[in-house]
């Protein structure tokens, strides 16, 4: 799955921007298969109506364990590469925290702290739906990166529905970032904050993410979060 990933470029983009785009991480066939699971209730532990909780408008479903094989493999394969970057970020920011080299070890820490519920999810947006800017922390134990894979094609399956990030820079105006990845592309981005180099060293820059209003069609994407939830 990761054989075509340029990890040097991935690291550089995460360090510089707080996010990185991985083109065509999943094939069209895998995207279609994952999208169809949305209507198969046996895969999921809960369903969230976003309007009910004032998260926006739309719906998402959290997978239950055991996860579908492709999701389980994706989480475990890419995590070690991200853990190395995450630990470098902690050093730059002077945070006394070290993330384990393997996802299984991180999940053990989650479970020891009462975070036992899986967090990968599929989100569905239809015309008029959107997602408010937010962060996916889910508990005291959280990993600094998460990933979203786009299962439908913009301008073909839907219009609008851009992936948005807002970077809150201390003592400066916020920076908006808008992406419209293709079907099968993945975006890896910071869960909470990233280190930014200033004149006095590194400081934290907070980032939230969301989805702009879908103007037509149906937008489906897969969210892969590495830590479990309470």
PyMOL commands that set and color helices and strands:
alter all, ss='L'
color gray80, all
select helices_A, chain A and resi 7-17+28-39+41-43+69-93+103-112
alter helices_A, ss='H'
color red, helices_A
select strands_A, chain A and resi 19-22+44-49+56-57+59-63+121-126+130-134+145-150+158-160+163-168+175-179+186-190+193-198+201-211+214-225
alter strands_A, ss='S'
color yellow, strands_A
deselect
rebuild
show_as cartoon
